[in-house]
């Protein structure tokens, strides 16, 4: 399952980030969305979504979220 498929107010654990060639994906990994981290999908807003991890909220595009493999809790 990828992060874009997780419903609002649901938690998931990041398994891996695919396609690290994308600059933004490397940046979000540096912000705390990396393998082993728990994330919560706060809101889905059209083509974007807001996720929280380690007390931070991060807005990402759903197309990029498809590159983040997760396992729901």
mmCIF file as Biopython writes it, N, C-alpha, C and O atoms, coordinates in Angstrom:
data_model
#
loop_
_atom_site.group_PDB
_atom_site.id
_atom_site.type_symbol
_atom_site.label_atom_id
_atom_site.label_alt_id
_atom_site.label_comp_id
_atom_site.label_asym_id
_atom_site.label_entity_id
_atom_site.label_seq_id
_atom_site.pdbx_PDB_ins_code
_atom_site.Cartn_x
_atom_site.Cartn_y
_atom_site.Cartn_z
_atom_site.occupancy
_atom_site.B_iso_or_equiv
_atom_site.auth_seq_id
_atom_site.auth_asym_id
_atom_site.pdbx_PDB_model_num
ATOM 1   N N  . UNK A ? 1  ? 0.854  -1.168 0.000  1.0 0.0 1  A 1 
ATOM 2   C CA . UNK A ? 1  ? 0.000  0.000  0.000  1.0 0.0 1  A 1 
ATOM 3   C C  . UNK A ? 1  ? 0.901  1.232  0.000  1.0 0.0 1  A 1 
ATOM 4   O O  . UNK A ? 1  ? 1.988  1.218  0.577  1.0 0.0 1  A 1 
ATOM 5   N N  . UNK A ? 2  ? 0.438  2.293  -0.652 1.0 0.0 2  A 1 
ATOM 6   C CA . UNK A ? 2  ? 1.225  3.527  -0.620 1.0 0.0 2  A 1 
ATOM 7   C C  . UNK A ? 2  ? 0.512  4.582  0.230  1.0 0.0 2  A 1 
ATOM 8   O O  . UNK A ? 2  ? -0.668 4.445  0.552  1.0 0.0 2  A 1 
ATOM 9   N N  . UNK A ? 3  ? 1.240  5.618  0.581  1.0 0.0 3  A 1 
ATOM 10  C CA . UNK A ? 3  ? 0.716  6.644  1.482  1.0 0.0 3  A 1 
ATOM 11  C C  . UNK A ? 3  ? -0.521 7.341  0.925  1.0 0.0 3  A 1 
ATOM 12  O O  . UNK A ? 3  ? -1.392 7.746  1.694  1.0 0.0 3  A 1 
ATOM 13  N N  . UNK A ? 4  ? -0.617 7.489  -0.393 1.0 0.0 4  A 1 
ATOM 14  C CA . UNK A ? 4  ? -1.774 8.150  -1.002 1.0 0.0 4  A 1 
ATOM 15  C C  . UNK A ? 4  ? -3.061 7.361  -0.777 1.0 0.0 4  A 1 
ATOM 16  O O  . UNK A ? 4  ? -4.149 7.932  -0.846 1.0 0.0 4  A 1 
ATOM 17  N N  . UNK A ? 5  ? -2.959 6.072  -0.512 1.0 0.0 5  A 1 
ATOM 18  C CA . UNK A ? 5  ? -4.132 5.220  -0.316 1.0 0.0 5  A 1 
ATOM 19  C C  . UNK A ? 5  ? -4.635 5.196  1.126  1.0 0.0 5  A 1 
ATOM 20  O O  . UNK A ? 5  ? -5.715 4.668  1.387  1.0 0.0 5  A 1 
ATOM 21  N N  . UNK A ? 6  ? -3.890 5.746  2.047  1.0 0.0 6  A 1 
ATOM 22  C CA . UNK A ? 6  ? -4.275 5.748  3.460  1.0 0.0 6  A 1 
ATOM 23  C C  . UNK A ? 6  ? -5.356 6.800  3.676  1.0 0.0 6  A 1 
ATOM 24  O O  . UNK A ? 6  ? -5.246 7.919  3.174  1.0 0.0 6  A 1 
ATOM 25  N N  . UNK A ? 7  ? -6.399 6.444  4.420  1.0 0.0 7  A 1 
ATOM 26  C CA . UNK A ? 7  ? -7.507 7.359  4.681  1.0 0.0 7  A 1 
ATOM 27  C C  . UNK A ? 7  ? -7.167 8.429  5.701  1.0 0.0 7  A 1 
ATOM 28  O O  . UNK A ? 7  ? -6.182 8.320  6.431  1.0 0.0 7  A 1 
ATOM 29  N N  . UNK A ? 8  ? -7.994 9.466  5.742  1.0 0.0 8  A 1 
ATOM 30  C CA . UNK A ? 8  ? -7.814 10.543 6.710  1.0 0.0 8  A 1 
ATOM 31  C C  . UNK A ? 8  ? -7.900 10.009 8.132  1.0 0.0 8  A 1 
ATOM 32  O O  . UNK A ? 8  ? -8.667 9.091  8.424  1.0 0.0 8  A 1 
ATOM 33  N N  . UNK A ? 9  ? -7.097 10.602 9.009  1.0 0.0 9  A 1 
ATOM 34  C CA . UNK A ? 9  ? -7.032 10.241 10.433 1.0 0.0 9  A 1 
ATOM 35  C C  . UNK A ? 9  ? -6.572 8.811  10.676 1.0 0.0 9  A 1 
ATOM 36  O O  . UNK A ? 9  ? -6.838 8.245  11.737 1.0 0.0 9  A 1 
ATOM 37  N N  . UNK A ? 10 ? -5.891 8.229  9.713  1.0 0.0 10 A 1 
ATOM 38  C CA . UNK A ? 10 ? -5.353 6.876  9.856  1.0 0.0 10 A 1 
ATOM 39  C C  . UNK A ? 10 ? -3.841 6.959  9.999  1.0 0.0 10 A 1 
ATOM 40  O O  . UNK A ? 10 ? -3.194 7.853  9.454  1.0 0.0 10 A 1 
ATOM 41  N N  . UNK A ? 11 ? -3.290 5.997  10.751 1.0 0.0 11 A 1 
ATOM 42  C CA . UNK A ? 11 ? -1.849 5.933  10.948 1.0 0.0 11 A 1 
ATOM 43  C C  . UNK A ? 11 ? -1.259 4.798  10.130 1.0 0.0 11 A 1 
ATOM 44  O O  . UNK A ? 11 ? -1.921 3.800  9.845  1.0 0.0 11 A 1 
ATOM 45  N N  . UNK A ? 12 ? -0.003 4.975  9.762  1.0 0.0 12 A 1 
ATOM 46  C CA . UNK A ? 12 ? 0.710  3.960  8.999  1.0 0.0 12 A 1 
ATOM 47  C C  . UNK A ? 12 ? 2.199  4.056  9.337  1.0 0.0 12 A 1 
ATOM 48  O O  . UNK A ? 12 ? 2.681  5.084  9.814  1.0 0.0 12 A 1 
ATOM 49  N N  . UNK A ? 13 ? 2.905  2.969  9.079  1.0 0.0 13 A 1 
ATOM 50  C CA . UNK A ? 13 ? 4.354  2.944  9.273  1.0 0.0 13 A 1 
ATOM 51  C C  . UNK A ? 13 ? 5.005  2.915  7.897  1.0 0.0 13 A 1 
ATOM 52  O O  . UNK A ? 13 ? 4.632  2.112  7.041  1.0 0.0 13 A 1 
ATOM 53  N N  . UNK A ? 14 ? 5.972  3.789  7.690  1.0 0.0 14 A 1 
ATOM 54  C CA . UNK A ? 14 ? 6.677  3.868  6.406  1.0 0.0 14 A 1 
ATOM 55  C C  . UNK A ? 14 ? 7.579  2.650  6.269  1.0 0.0 14 A 1 
ATOM 56  O O  . UNK A ? 14 ? 8.392  2.364  7.148  1.0 0.0 14 A 1 
ATOM 57  N N  . UNK A ? 15 ? 7.428  1.938  5.161  1.0 0.0 15 A 1 
ATOM 58  C CA . UNK A ? 15 ? 8.267  0.770  4.877  1.0 0.0 15 A 1 
ATOM 59  C C  . UNK A ? 15 ? 9.474  1.149  4.034  1.0 0.0 15 A 1 
ATOM 60  O O  . UNK A ? 15 ? 10.598 0.738  4.326  1.0 0.0 15 A 1 
ATOM 61  N N  . UNK A ? 16 ? 9.239  1.936  2.987  1.0 0.0 16 A 1 
ATOM 62  C CA . UNK A ? 16 ? 10.358 2.402  2.166  1.0 0.0 16 A 1 
ATOM 63  C C  . UNK A ? 16 ? 9.889  3.519  1.251  1.0 0.0 16 A 1 
ATOM 64  O O  . UNK A ? 16 ? 8.695  3.688  1.002  1.0 0.0 16 A 1 
ATOM 65  N N  . UNK A ? 17 ? 10.853 4.271  0.761  1.0 0.0 17 A 1 
ATOM 66  C CA . UNK A ? 17 ? 10.582 5.334  -0.203 1.0 0.0 17 A 1 
ATOM 67  C C  . UNK A ? 17 ? 11.183 4.897  -1.524 1.0 0.0 17 A 1 
ATOM 68  O O  . UNK A ? 17 ? 12.386 4.656  -1.635 1.0 0.0 17 A 1 
ATOM 69  N N  . UNK A ? 18 ? 10.315 4.799  -2.527 1.0 0.0 18 A 1 
ATOM 70  C CA . UNK A ? 18 ? 10.761 4.410  -3.866 1.0 0.0 18 A 1 
ATOM 71  C C  . UNK A ? 18 ? 11.230 5.653  -4.616 1.0 0.0 18 A 1 
ATOM 72  O O  . UNK A ? 18 ? 10.841 6.770  -4.274 1.0 0.0 18 A 1 
ATOM 73  N N  . UNK A ? 19 ? 12.050 5.465  -5.619 1.0 0.0 19 A 1 
ATOM 74  C CA . UNK A ? 19 ? 12.458 6.528  -6.525 1.0 0.0 19 A 1 
ATOM 75  C C  . UNK A ? 19 ? 13.039 7.738  -5.789 1.0 0.0 19 A 1 
ATOM 76  O O  . UNK A ? 19 ? 12.470 8.828  -5.837 1.0 0.0 19 A 1 
ATOM 77  N N  . UNK A ? 20 ? 14.155 7.545  -5.118 1.0 0.0 20 A 1 
ATOM 78  C CA . UNK A ? 20 ? 14.784 8.642  -4.383 1.0 0.0 20 A 1 
ATOM 79  C C  . UNK A ? 20 ? 15.476 9.640  -5.298 1.0 0.0 20 A 1 
ATOM 80  O O  . UNK A ? 20 ? 16.132 10.563 -4.816 1.0 0.0 20 A 1 
ATOM 81  N N  . UNK A ? 21 ? 15.343 9.471  -6.609 1.0 0.0 21 A 1 
ATOM 82  C CA . UNK A ? 21 ? 15.921 10.430 -7.552 1.0 0.0 21 A 1 
ATOM 83  C C  . UNK A ? 21 ? 15.210 11.778 -7.450 1.0 0.0 21 A 1 
ATOM 84  O O  . UNK A ? 21 ? 15.789 12.818 -7.766 1.0 0.0 21 A 1 
ATOM 85  N N  . UNK A ? 22 ? 13.976 11.753 -7.016 1.0 0.0 22 A 1 
ATOM 86  C CA . UNK A ? 22 ? 13.198 12.981 -6.913 1.0 0.0 22 A 1 
ATOM 87  C C  . UNK A ? 22 ? 13.712 13.807 -5.726 1.0 0.0 22 A 1 
ATOM 88  O O  . UNK A ? 22 ? 13.805 13.297 -4.610 1.0 0.0 22 A 1 
ATOM 89  N N  . UNK A ? 23 ? 14.040 15.068 -5.966 1.0 0.0 23 A 1 
ATOM 90  C CA . UNK A ? 23 ? 14.575 15.951 -4.936 1.0 0.0 23 A 1 
ATOM 91  C C  . UNK A ? 23 ? 13.609 16.078 -3.767 1.0 0.0 23 A 1 
ATOM 92  O O  . UNK A ? 23 ? 14.028 16.069 -2.610 1.0 0.0 23 A 1 
ATOM 93  N N  . UNK A ? 24 ? 12.326 16.196 -4.063 1.0 0.0 24 A 1 
ATOM 94  C CA . UNK A ? 24 ? 11.343 16.364 -2.995 1.0 0.0 24 A 1 
ATOM 95  C C  . UNK A ? 24 ? 11.273 15.132 -2.105 1.0 0.0 24 A 1 
ATOM 96  O O  . UNK A ? 24 ? 11.142 15.256 -0.887 1.0 0.0 24 A 1 
ATOM 97  N N  . UNK A ? 25 ? 11.360 13.944 -2.696 1.0 0.0 25 A 1 
ATOM 98  C CA . UNK A ? 25 ? 11.320 12.732 -1.886 1.0 0.0 25 A 1 
ATOM 99  C C  . UNK A ? 25 ? 12.511 12.661 -0.944 1.0 0.0 25 A 1 
ATOM 100 O O  . UNK A ? 25 ? 12.368 12.206 0.190  1.0 0.0 25 A 1 
ATOM 101 N N  . UNK A ? 26 ? 13.670 13.096 -1.384 1.0 0.0 26 A 1 
ATOM 102 C CA . UNK A ? 26 ? 14.846 13.134 -0.495 1.0 0.0 26 A 1 
ATOM 103 C C  . UNK A ? 26 ? 14.622 14.149 0.617  1.0 0.0 26 A 1 
ATOM 104 O O  . UNK A ? 26 ? 15.033 13.934 1.757  1.0 0.0 26 A 1 
ATOM 105 N N  . UNK A ? 27 ? 13.969 15.257 0.279  1.0 0.0 27 A 1 
ATOM 106 C CA . UNK A ? 27 ? 13.710 16.293 1.280  1.0 0.0 27 A 1 
ATOM 107 C C  . UNK A ? 27 ? 12.729 15.808 2.344  1.0 0.0 27 A 1 
ATOM 108 O O  . UNK A ? 27 ? 12.953 16.034 3.533  1.0 0.0 27 A 1 
ATOM 109 N N  . UNK A ? 28 ? 11.648 15.148 1.937  1.0 0.0 28 A 1 
ATOM 110 C CA . UNK A ? 28 ? 10.687 14.685 2.952  1.0 0.0 28 A 1 
ATOM 111 C C  . UNK A ? 28 ? 11.287 13.581 3.813  1.0 0.0 28 A 1 
ATOM 112 O O  . UNK A ? 28 ? 10.923 13.437 4.980  1.0 0.0 28 A 1 
ATOM 113 N N  . UNK A ? 29 ? 12.196 12.808 3.251  1.0 0.0 29 A 1 
ATOM 114 C CA . UNK A ? 29 ? 12.893 11.810 4.058  1.0 0.0 29 A 1 
ATOM 115 C C  . UNK A ? 29 ? 13.715 12.526 5.131  1.0 0.0 29 A 1 
ATOM 116 O O  . UNK A ? 29 ? 13.774 12.071 6.273  1.0 0.0 29 A 1 
ATOM 117 N N  . UNK A ? 30 ? 14.341 13.634 4.772  1.0 0.0 30 A 1 
ATOM 118 C CA . UNK A ? 30 ? 15.115 14.416 5.733  1.0 0.0 30 A 1 
ATOM 119 C C  . UNK A ? 30 ? 14.217 15.066 6.785  1.0 0.0 30 A 1 
ATOM 120 O O  . UNK A ? 30 ? 14.669 15.334 7.898  1.0 0.0 30 A 1 
ATOM 121 N N  . UNK A ? 31 ? 12.947 15.325 6.445  1.0 0.0 31 A 1 
ATOM 122 C CA . UNK A ? 31 ? 11.998 15.933 7.390  1.0 0.0 31 A 1 
ATOM 123 C C  . UNK A ? 31 ? 11.431 14.923 8.378  1.0 0.0 31 A 1 
ATOM 124 O O  . UNK A ? 31 ? 10.719 15.305 9.307  1.0 0.0 31 A 1 
ATOM 125 N N  . UNK A ? 32 ? 11.730 13.659 8.198  1.0 0.0 32 A 1 
ATOM 126 C CA . UNK A ? 32 ? 11.259 12.670 9.162  1.0 0.0 32 A 1 
ATOM 127 C C  . UNK A ? 32 ? 10.400 11.579 8.577  1.0 0.0 32 A 1 
ATOM 128 O O  . UNK A ? 32 ? 10.093 10.612 9.275  1.0 0.0 32 A 1 
ATOM 129 N N  . UNK A ? 33 ? 10.001 11.689 7.333  1.0 0.0 33 A 1 
ATOM 130 C CA . UNK A ? 33 ? 9.222  10.617 6.711  1.0 0.0 33 A 1 
ATOM 131 C C  . UNK A ? 33 ? 10.224 9.666  6.084  1.0 0.0 33 A 1 
ATOM 132 O O  . UNK A ? 33 ? 10.647 9.828  4.939  1.0 0.0 33 A 1 
ATOM 133 N N  . UNK A ? 34 ? 10.594 8.649  6.890  1.0 0.0 34 A 1 
ATOM 134 C CA . UNK A ? 34 ? 11.588 7.678  6.433  1.0 0.0 34 A 1 
ATOM 135 C C  . UNK A ? 34 ? 11.194 6.303  6.953  1.0 0.0 34 A 1 
ATOM 136 O O  . UNK A ? 34 ? 10.294 6.183  7.784  1.0 0.0 34 A 1 
ATOM 137 N N  . UNK A ? 35 ? 11.856 5.286  6.474  1.0 0.0 35 A 1 
ATOM 138 C CA . UNK A ? 35 ? 11.523 3.906  6.837  1.0 0.0 35 A 1 
ATOM 139 C C  . UNK A ? 35 ? 11.498 3.745  8.358  1.0 0.0 35 A 1 
ATOM 140 O O  . UNK A ? 35 ? 12.403 4.187  9.067  1.0 0.0 35 A 1 
ATOM 141 N N  . UNK A ? 36 ? 10.429 3.096  8.835  1.0 0.0 36 A 1 
ATOM 142 C CA . UNK A ? 36 ? 10.273 2.838  10.254 1.0 0.0 36 A 1 
ATOM 143 C C  . UNK A ? 36 ? 9.496  3.891  11.011 1.0 0.0 36 A 1 
ATOM 144 O O  . UNK A ? 36 ? 9.083  3.647  12.145 1.0 0.0 36 A 1 
ATOM 145 N N  . UNK A ? 37 ? 9.287  5.049  10.424 1.0 0.0 37 A 1 
ATOM 146 C CA . UNK A ? 37 ? 8.570  6.125  11.096 1.0 0.0 37 A 1 
ATOM 147 C C  . UNK A ? 37 ? 7.066  5.966  10.969 1.0 0.0 37 A 1 
ATOM 148 O O  . UNK A ? 37 ? 6.564  5.516  9.940  1.0 0.0 37 A 1 
ATOM 149 N N  . UNK A ? 38 ? 6.352  6.338  12.022 1.0 0.0 38 A 1 
ATOM 150 C CA . UNK A ? 38 ? 4.895  6.324  11.986 1.0 0.0 38 A 1 
ATOM 151 C C  . UNK A ? 38 ? 4.411  7.676  11.476 1.0 0.0 38 A 1 
ATOM 152 O O  . UNK A ? 38 ? 4.889  8.720  11.920 1.0 0.0 38 A 1 
ATOM 153 N N  . UNK A ? 39 ? 3.475  7.653  10.556 1.0 0.0 39 A 1 
ATOM 154 C CA . UNK A ? 39 ? 2.881  8.881  10.027 1.0 0.0 39 A 1 
ATOM 155 C C  . UNK A ? 39 ? 1.369  8.798  10.169 1.0 0.0 39 A 1 
ATOM 156 O O  . UNK A ? 39 ? 0.790  7.712  10.199 1.0 0.0 39 A 1 
ATOM 157 N N  . UNK A ? 40 ? 0.749  9.948  10.253 1.0 0.0 40 A 1 
ATOM 158 C CA . UNK A ? 40 ? -0.711 10.017 10.313 1.0 0.0 40 A 1 
ATOM 159 C C  . UNK A ? 40 ? -1.177 10.937 9.201  1.0 0.0 40 A 1 
ATOM 160 O O  . UNK A ? 40 ? -0.665 12.045 9.040  1.0 0.0 40 A 1 
ATOM 161 N N  . UNK A ? 41 ? -2.156 10.470 8.433  1.0 0.0 41 A 1 
ATOM 162 C CA . UNK A ? 41 ? -2.740 11.307 7.395  1.0 0.0 41 A 1 
ATOM 163 C C  . UNK A ? 41 ? -3.765 12.209 8.076  1.0 0.0 41 A 1 
ATOM 164 O O  . UNK A ? 41 ? -4.810 11.747 8.535  1.0 0.0 41 A 1 
ATOM 165 N N  . UNK A ? 42 ? -3.453 13.482 8.134  1.0 0.0 42 A 1 
ATOM 166 C CA . UNK A ? 42 ? -4.328 14.446 8.800  1.0 0.0 42 A 1 
ATOM 167 C C  . UNK A ? 42 ? -5.508 14.837 7.909  1.0 0.0 42 A 1 
ATOM 168 O O  . UNK A ? 42 ? -6.664 14.789 8.331  1.0 0.0 42 A 1 
ATOM 169 N N  . UNK A ? 43 ? -5.191 15.229 6.655  1.0 0.0 43 A 1 
ATOM 170 C CA . UNK A ? 43 ? -6.231 15.678 5.728  1.0 0.0 43 A 1 
ATOM 171 C C  . UNK A ? 43 ? -5.845 15.373 4.310  1.0 0.0 43 A 1 
ATOM 172 O O  . UNK A ? 43 ? -4.663 15.297 3.971  1.0 0.0 43 A 1 
ATOM 173 N N  . UNK A ? 44 ? -6.857 15.198 3.477  1.0 0.0 44 A 1 
ATOM 174 C CA . UNK A ? 44 ? -6.654 15.079 2.039  1.0 0.0 44 A 1 
ATOM 175 C C  . UNK A ? 44 ? -7.358 16.263 1.406  1.0 0.0 44 A 1 
ATOM 176 O O  . UNK A ? 44 ? -8.555 16.472 1.603  1.0 0.0 44 A 1 
ATOM 177 N N  . UNK A ? 45 ? -6.599 17.036 0.642  1.0 0.0 45 A 1 
ATOM 178 C CA . UNK A ? 45 ? -7.104 18.275 0.068  1.0 0.0 45 A 1 
ATOM 179 C C  . UNK A ? 45 ? -6.880 18.269 -1.435 1.0 0.0 45 A 1 
ATOM 180 O O  . UNK A ? 45 ? -5.855 18.760 -1.908 1.0 0.0 45 A 1 
ATOM 181 N N  . UNK A ? 46 ? -7.806 17.729 -2.180 1.0 0.0 46 A 1 
ATOM 182 C CA . UNK A ? 46 ? -7.642 17.666 -3.635 1.0 0.0 46 A 1 
ATOM 183 C C  . UNK A ? 46 ? -6.447 16.819 -4.011 1.0 0.0 46 A 1 
ATOM 184 O O  . UNK A ? 46 ? -6.407 15.628 -3.703 1.0 0.0 46 A 1 
ATOM 185 N N  . UNK A ? 47 ? -5.463 17.423 -4.679 1.0 0.0 47 A 1 
ATOM 186 C CA . UNK A ? 47 ? -4.267 16.683 -5.109 1.0 0.0 47 A 1 
ATOM 187 C C  . UNK A ? 47 ? -3.191 16.641 -4.033 1.0 0.0 47 A 1 
ATOM 188 O O  . UNK A ? 47 ? -2.127 16.061 -4.249 1.0 0.0 47 A 1 
ATOM 189 N N  . UNK A ? 48 ? -3.449 17.243 -2.882 1.0 0.0 48 A 1 
ATOM 190 C CA . UNK A ? 48 ? -2.466 17.290 -1.807 1.0 0.0 48 A 1 
ATOM 191 C C  . UNK A ? 48 ? -2.987 16.581 -0.569 1.0 0.0 48 A 1 
ATOM 192 O O  . UNK A ? 48 ? -4.178 16.299 -0.439 1.0 0.0 48 A 1 
ATOM 193 N N  . UNK A ? 49 ? -2.068 16.306 0.324  1.0 0.0 49 A 1 
ATOM 194 C CA . UNK A ? 49 ? -2.452 15.719 1.597  1.0 0.0 49 A 1 
ATOM 195 C C  . UNK A ? 49 ? -1.515 16.252 2.677  1.0 0.0 49 A 1 
ATOM 196 O O  . UNK A ? 49 ? -0.363 16.593 2.409  1.0 0.0 49 A 1 
ATOM 197 N N  . UNK A ? 50 ? -2.031 16.316 3.895  1.0 0.0 50 A 1 
ATOM 198 C CA . UNK A ? 50 ? -1.240 16.765 5.031  1.0 0.0 50 A 1 
ATOM 199 C C  . UNK A ? 50 ? -0.999 15.556 5.915  1.0 0.0 50 A 1 
ATOM 200 O O  . UNK A ? 50 ? -1.941 14.888 6.341  1.0 0.0 50 A 1 
ATOM 201 N N  . UNK A ? 51 ? 0.273  15.278 6.188  1.0 0.0 51 A 1 
ATOM 202 C CA . UNK A ? 51 ? 0.637  14.166 7.053  1.0 0.0 51 A 1 
ATOM 203 C C  . UNK A ? 51 ? 1.432  14.709 8.231  1.0 0.0 51 A 1 
ATOM 204 O O  . UNK A ? 51 ? 2.110  15.731 8.118  1.0 0.0 51 A 1 
ATOM 205 N N  . UNK A ? 52 ? 1.345  14.023 9.353  1.0 0.0 52 A 1 
ATOM 206 C CA . UNK A ? 52 ? 2.121  14.448 10.517 1.0 0.0 52 A 1 
ATOM 207 C C  . UNK A ? 52 ? 3.029  13.313 10.959 1.0 0.0 52 A 1 
ATOM 208 O O  . UNK A ? 52 ? 2.679  12.135 10.876 1.0 0.0 52 A 1 
ATOM 209 N N  . UNK A ? 53 ? 4.200  13.702 11.430 1.0 0.0 53 A 1 
ATOM 210 C CA . UNK A ? 53 ? 5.168  12.772 11.991 1.0 0.0 53 A 1 
ATOM 211 C C  . UNK A ? 53 ? 6.070  13.559 12.927 1.0 0.0 53 A 1 
ATOM 212 O O  . UNK A ? 53 ? 6.429  14.701 12.638 1.0 0.0 53 A 1 
ATOM 213 N N  . UNK A ? 54 ? 6.429  12.960 14.031 1.0 0.0 54 A 1 
ATOM 214 C CA . UNK A ? 54 ? 7.319  13.591 15.007 1.0 0.0 54 A 1 
ATOM 215 C C  . UNK A ? 54 ? 6.854  14.999 15.380 1.0 0.0 54 A 1 
ATOM 216 O O  . UNK A ? 54 ? 7.683  15.882 15.603 1.0 0.0 54 A 1 
ATOM 217 N N  . UNK A ? 55 ? 5.542  15.220 15.451 1.0 0.0 55 A 1 
ATOM 218 C CA . UNK A ? 55 ? 5.010  16.519 15.831 1.0 0.0 55 A 1 
ATOM 219 C C  . UNK A ? 55 ? 5.017  17.562 14.734 1.0 0.0 55 A 1 
ATOM 220 O O  . UNK A ? 55 ? 4.661  18.714 14.982 1.0 0.0 55 A 1 
ATOM 221 N N  . UNK A ? 56 ? 5.412  17.191 13.530 1.0 0.0 56 A 1 
ATOM 222 C CA . UNK A ? 56 ? 5.440  18.126 12.399 1.0 0.0 56 A 1 
ATOM 223 C C  . UNK A ? 56 ? 4.349  17.776 11.408 1.0 0.0 56 A 1 
ATOM 224 O O  . UNK A ? 56 ? 4.017  16.604 11.233 1.0 0.0 56 A 1 
ATOM 225 N N  . UNK A ? 57 ? 3.798  18.773 10.768 1.0 0.0 57 A 1 
ATOM 226 C CA . UNK A ? 57 ? 2.828  18.545 9.697  1.0 0.0 57 A 1 
ATOM 227 C C  . UNK A ? 57 ? 3.477  18.930 8.386  1.0 0.0 57 A 1 
ATOM 228 O O  . UNK A ? 57 ? 4.098  19.986 8.268  1.0 0.0 57 A 1 
ATOM 229 N N  . UNK A ? 58 ? 3.322  18.049 7.391  1.0 0.0 58 A 1 
ATOM 230 C CA . UNK A ? 58 ? 3.955  18.251 6.094  1.0 0.0 58 A 1 
ATOM 231 C C  . UNK A ? 58 ? 2.899  18.077 5.015  1.0 0.0 58 A 1 
ATOM 232 O O  . UNK A ? 58 ? 2.152  17.098 5.033  1.0 0.0 58 A 1 
ATOM 233 N N  . UNK A ? 59 ? 2.826  19.009 4.079  1.0 0.0 59 A 1 
ATOM 234 C CA . UNK A ? 59 ? 1.906  18.899 2.947  1.0 0.0 59 A 1 
ATOM 235 C C  . UNK A ? 59 ? 2.680  18.310 1.774  1.0 0.0 59 A 1 
ATOM 236 O O  . UNK A ? 59 ? 3.752  18.798 1.416  1.0 0.0 59 A 1 
ATOM 237 N N  . UNK A ? 60 ? 2.120  17.247 1.176  1.0 0.0 60 A 1 
ATOM 238 C CA . UNK A ? 60 ? 2.768  16.641 0.014  1.0 0.0 60 A 1 
ATOM 239 C C  . UNK A ? 60 ? 1.736  16.344 -1.067 1.0 0.0 60 A 1 
ATOM 240 O O  . UNK A ? 60 ? 0.550  16.179 -0.784 1.0 0.0 60 A 1 
ATOM 241 N N  . UNK A ? 61 ? 2.193  16.281 -2.275 1.0 0.0 61 A 1 
ATOM 242 C CA . UNK A ? 61 ? 1.368  15.964 -3.434 1.0 0.0 61 A 1 
ATOM 243 C C  . UNK A ? 61 ? 1.053  14.466 -3.416 1.0 0.0 61 A 1 
ATOM 244 O O  . UNK A ? 61 ? 1.915  13.657 -3.072 1.0 0.0 61 A 1 
ATOM 245 N N  . UNK A ? 62 ? -0.166 14.094 -3.781 1.0 0.0 62 A 1 
ATOM 246 C CA . UNK A ? 62 ? -0.551 12.684 -3.773 1.0 0.0 62 A 1 
ATOM 247 C C  . UNK A ? 62 ? 0.277  11.849 -4.745 1.0 0.0 62 A 1 
ATOM 248 O O  . UNK A ? 62 ? 0.523  10.670 -4.488 1.0 0.0 62 A 1 
ATOM 249 N N  . UNK A ? 63 ? 0.713  12.448 -5.868 1.0 0.0 63 A 1 
ATOM 250 C CA . UNK A ? 63 ? 1.559  11.696 -6.799 1.0 0.0 63 A 1 
ATOM 251 C C  . UNK A ? 63 ? 2.882  11.315 -6.149 1.0 0.0 63 A 1 
ATOM 252 O O  . UNK A ? 63 ? 3.394  10.220 -6.382 1.0 0.0 63 A 1 
ATOM 253 N N  . UNK A ? 64 ? 3.439  12.207 -5.339 1.0 0.0 64 A 1 
ATOM 254 C CA . UNK A ? 64 ? 4.668  11.884 -4.617 1.0 0.0 64 A 1 
ATOM 255 C C  . UNK A ? 64 ? 4.399  10.881 -3.503 1.0 0.0 64 A 1 
ATOM 256 O O  . UNK A ? 64 ? 5.234  10.022 -3.221 1.0 0.0 64 A 1 
ATOM 257 N N  . UNK A ? 65 ? 3.231  10.988 -2.868 1.0 0.0 65 A 1 
ATOM 258 C CA . UNK A ? 65 ? 2.876  10.057 -1.794 1.0 0.0 65 A 1 
ATOM 259 C C  . UNK A ? 65 ? 2.770  8.623  -2.308 1.0 0.0 65 A 1 
ATOM 260 O O  . UNK A ? 65 ? 2.925  7.672  -1.542 1.0 0.0 65 A 1 
ATOM 261 N N  . UNK A ? 66 ? 2.506  8.471  -3.600 1.0 0.0 66 A 1 
ATOM 262 C CA . UNK A ? 66 ? 2.444  7.122  -4.183 1.0 0.0 66 A 1 
ATOM 263 C C  . UNK A ? 66 ? 3.807  6.444  -4.178 1.0 0.0 66 A 1 
ATOM 264 O O  . UNK A ? 66 ? 3.883  5.227  -4.345 1.0 0.0 66 A 1 
ATOM 265 N N  . UNK A ? 67 ? 4.878  7.197  -3.991 1.0 0.0 67 A 1 
ATOM 266 C CA . UNK A ? 67 ? 6.225  6.640  -3.931 1.0 0.0 67 A 1 
ATOM 267 C C  . UNK A ? 67 ? 6.649  6.246  -2.526 1.0 0.0 67 A 1 
ATOM 268 O O  . UNK A ? 67 ? 7.779  5.811  -2.309 1.0 0.0 67 A 1 
ATOM 269 N N  . UNK A ? 68 ? 5.732  6.401  -1.568 1.0 0.0 68 A 1 
ATOM 270 C CA . UNK A ? 68 ? 6.054  6.072  -0.170 1.0 0.0 68 A 1 
ATOM 271 C C  . UNK A ? 68 ? 5.246  4.836  0.213  1.0 0.0 68 A 1 
ATOM 272 O O  . UNK A ? 68 ? 4.028  4.913  0.373  1.0 0.0 68 A 1 
ATOM 273 N N  . UNK A ? 69 ? 5.918  3.703  0.359  1.0 0.0 69 A 1 
ATOM 274 C CA . UNK A ? 69 ? 5.243  2.455  0.735  1.0 0.0 69 A 1 
ATOM 275 C C  . UNK A ? 69 ? 5.032  2.450  2.245  1.0 0.0 69 A 1 
ATOM 276 O O  . UNK A ? 69 ? 5.945  2.753  3.013  1.0 0.0 69 A 1 
ATOM 277 N N  . UNK A ? 70 ? 3.807  2.098  2.659  1.0 0.0 70 A 1 
ATOM 278 C CA . UNK A ? 70 ? 3.461  2.069  4.075  1.0 0.0 70 A 1 
ATOM 279 C C  . UNK A ? 70 ? 2.713  0.790  4.423  1.0 0.0 70 A 1 
ATOM 280 O O  . UNK A ? 70 ? 2.231  0.064  3.554  1.0 0.0 70 A 1 
ATOM 281 N N  . UNK A ? 71 ? 2.637  0.546  5.718  1.0 0.0 71 A 1 
ATOM 282 C CA . UNK A ? 71 ? 1.828  -0.553 6.251  1.0 0.0 71 A 1 
ATOM 283 C C  . UNK A ? 71 ? 0.905  0.082  7.290  1.0 0.0 71 A 1 
ATOM 284 O O  . UNK A ? 71 ? 1.379  0.733  8.221  1.0 0.0 71 A 1 
ATOM 285 N N  . UNK A ? 72 ? -0.390 -0.099 7.139  1.0 0.0 72 A 1 
ATOM 286 C CA . UNK A ? 72 ? -1.335 0.523  8.071  1.0 0.0 72 A 1 
ATOM 287 C C  . UNK A ? 72 ? -1.319 -0.199 9.400  1.0 0.0 72 A 1 
ATOM 288 O O  . UNK A ? 72 ? -0.971 -1.376 9.496  1.0 0.0 72 A 1 
ATOM 289 N N  . UNK A ? 73 ? -1.708 0.547  10.426 1.0 0.0 73 A 1 
ATOM 290 C CA . UNK A ? 73 ? -1.743 -0.001 11.776 1.0 0.0 73 A 1 
ATOM 291 C C  . UNK A ? 73 ? -3.114 -0.488 12.123 1.0 0.0 73 A 1 
ATOM 292 O O  . UNK A ? 73 ? -3.332 -0.984 13.229 1.0 0.0 73 A 1 
#
